[in-house]
Amino acid sequence: MDFWTRVDNLIEFKNLTRKEVAARANFSYSSFTNGRKRESVPAADVALRIAKVLGVSVEYLLESELPKIKDDEDVLELIKIYRKISPRDKSVLLTLAKKLHEN
C-alpha cells in the first residue's frame, strides 16, 4: 500500500474529504490531487502535516509494507454501514455488539 492509498483510507475512515485534509494540512488541493495522480510522496514537511491531520505517524504513511490486519476491511465495511443506517438501527446495533462482546 502506498502513501496516498493510506491517506485515502484514513480520510474515508475519519469521514473527511481530501479538500478538508489539504486545507487543514496547509497544502493546496491541486498539489494534493497531483501528488495522488503521480503517486509521488510529498515533501517531508507536507507529509508530516498530513500525518498530523490524520492522527498517524509519517512512518505509517511511508511504510512500503505493513502487516495486514485481517479485520481491516471488515471494520471499514462496518463503519460504512453504520454511517448509513438510522439512529434507531445504530442503537440496536450497538446494543447487540455490546451483548456479543459480553459473551
C-alpha positions, 0 to 999 in steps of 0.5 A, a space after each residue: 500500500 502506498 502513501 496516498 492509498 493510506 491517506 485515502 483510507 484514513 480520510 474515508 475512515 475519519 469521514 473527511 474529504 481530501 479538500 478538508 485534509 489539504 486545507 487543514 494540512 496547509 497544502 493546496 488541493 491541486 498539489 494534493 490531487 497531483 501528488 495522488 495522480 503521480 503517486 509521488 510522496 510529498 515533501 517531508 514537511 507536507 507529509 508530516 502535516 498530513 500525518 498530523 491531520 490524520 492522527 498517524 505517524 509519517 512512518 505509517 504513511 511511508 511504510 512500503 509494507 505493513 502487516 495486514 490486519 485481517 479485520 481491516 476491511 471488515 471494520 471499514 465495511 462496518 463503519 460504512 454501514 453504520 454511517 448509513 443506517 438510522 439512529 434507531 438501527 445504530 442503537 440496536 446495533 450497538 446494543 447487540 455488539 455490546 451483548 456479543 462482546 459480553 459473551 
